[in-house]
Amino acid sequence: MSNDSWLCFDCREAYRRPRPYDKEVNCAKCNKPCHNIGYQIPVPPKRNIKAWIKLRESERQRLWRGREESAKEQVRLKHDLEQGISRLEALSANKGRAAGIKKMKKQLKKRSMTYGRPA
């Protein structure tokens, strides 16, 4: 089992916690939440301010890319559901198909409401 690094970029403090850590890690100096950067990224020394700035920026970019990929995936899944509903509605009606359409519409509505946009 490995430990993850939790960083406070404001204080340039690093904390190590077991990998599946359930609680939020707060900085001992400023009490702000720390950022988990995993276990493979080396933590620079406190005195190397440029390296800390570079690490903070790379973490911001990594998080941004993750959010962007997640948003793309959600759009793709929503689109797949919409296409599936359209395909089933184009076929002749039967009991099983109607249940499938209803289930897919429910999933679509749930997925849309999860992201604050009604279907």
Summary of the structure (lengths in Angstrom):
residues: 119
radius of gyration: 22.4
end to end distance: 43.4
largest distance: 70.7
contacts: 269
relative contact order: 0.09
helix: 52%
strand: 15%
